[in-house]
Amino acid sequence: GENVEQHPSTLSVQEGDSAVIKCTYSDSASNYFPWYKQELGKRPQLIIDIRSNVGEKKDQRIAVTLNKTAKHFSLHITETQPEDSAVYFCAAPNQAGTALIFGKGTTLSVSS
Amino acid sequence: NAGVTQTPKFQVLKTGQSMTLQCAQDMNHNSMYWYRQDPGMGLRLIYYSASEGTTDKGEVPNGYNVSRLNKREFSLRLESAAPSQTSVYFCASSGRQVLQPQHFGDGTRLSIL
């Protein structure tokens, strides 16, 4: 079936530390994996995405890695700052490849 | 350029009432989506429309209907609202390829008493 598992559900780090959030997916044919950031009371916003023909993608302090064999992908945030505090969602395509299924989210808290 | 616009932003209904949530996008996107967001449950797909004239069920379609009125507009209807439908509803759209990044609206906070 279609399933996206996201861990951990909550993550607390000190400012300057790194944060890693991991997602696993069930459909081996999946080929697109975005990450969204949602601040309290706001809409989800795309922060980075990766397609299955690459293993890693970086954008300044954030990176996403993909392991197709193990069917998991991870979000890495380095040098965390208080403004990184938010809920982060991963997503993967449904079996039909027509819509995105989201993980349940990770609440990241960065304390200064 | 407004992106994805949802109306209303807030609504309180009584059990059994009906309501239509409106969504419009001005990015000429083919695909549109309705999600609901509940605490601890993340974003769950209700219905989606891969192109004008088509609609498909998502993970949690029961109790909802949708209409893709034209390329810009995708509405969500609750025919007989139930307390279990209390949630925040997000509309989203994506570009020429179905799985292009999704752009979300600001959400509709719906409470059913």
Interface residues (C-beta under 8 A of the other chain):
Chain A: E2 Q6 N31 Y32 P34 K42 R43 P44 Q45 L46 D49 F89 P93 N94 A96 G97 T98 A99 L100 I101 F102 G103 K104 G105
Chain B: Y33 Y35 G40 M41 G42 L43 R44 L45 Y48 A50 D56 G58 E59 F90 V98 L99 P101 Q102 H103 F104 G105 D106 G107
